Amino acid sequence: MMLGAARTGAKVLDNLPKTEHHLDRLLVASENSVGNLSAVQAGNQISATISANLVSLNALMANYSQAHMSHLQKLNLEQAATENRRQHVLRGIDRPSGSMKVGRNPF
């Protein structure tokens, strides 16, 4: 899970310069647009690019959150196992077992 979160983060970081360059081109196209239709189209493309980035960010945060929860669960399980061992370490010492003791002289 941790590896998956790292891969998702790396993928988002790899795409960041491409996305930034694409967004810069769209902003220039929006500024140089002639007529309402080209301005609206450039605005739609900018919105779509930003929406795609938000989806990637949500996926990244979900992966990191899942990895963090997995880590916390591991810590809780270790703590519970330690507490269980601590509570039961002396079990059976103060109570005799059900078996009969063998005497020193078996004859």
Secondary structure, 3 states (H helix, E strand, C coil): CHHHHHHHHHHHHHHHHHHHHHHHHHHHHHHCCCCHHHHHHHHHHHHHHHHHHHHHHHHHHHHHHHHHHHHHHHHHHHHHHHHHHHHHCCCCCCCCCCCCCCCCCCC
